[in-house]
Amino acid sequence: MFELLRKAVALGLGAMDLSEKKIKEIVDDLVKRGEIKRSEGAKLIDEILKKADKSKAEIEKKIQEGIRTALHKVDLVQKKDLDSAVRGLEKKIEQLKKQVEKQ
């Protein structure tokens, strides 16, 4: 059972759906039934949570990349690009003001 659970998590099956509480409940049950030692249970919980966090981060990264790609395709301006353009225009305005004041 212990190895089956480890393999399922390694493959990412259901890791995102399992809450920390549920994972602890499953591992505690394995410990009670004597299928794993308490020390193995703590390691297993830590391993599952780390893999779930890694999977979550990878999914978030892919979602962000997908959103960026979609925004680029519809030709929307990103805030950072707009801010940069505004700063450039503000510099130009200041330069023009100085030129007008000199005349």
Steps between C-alpha positions, in 0.01 A plus 500: 500500500783736593677448167175533307427833666855621431471403131162669465640823638815469290280485193308801623173312529275687732779689675335831420163386635627372831498750779770487765239383751386215275858393432570487874183296554605245237853472637374474859274216388797322342695541825208367709469196275873438536570534130758772560698629799420838652838637383424383145161667528653837582740467205215397272285799601793734439576340164137516383462864603826599329395328179156660517660844545733437208210388281298804602788733414546333161129527424492866604801570275332331203178694561691828515683415178168413335348829609803695372478319166127568474547868585775529243280342233216746564760780499415643842754727662646383828517746790880495511516588130245779544688637801822501301333687213354757742845559655644550153229753413553684829871533417416637155259754652765618743751537216250699294420724801869578539531581130199735515638674811834564325329676211 
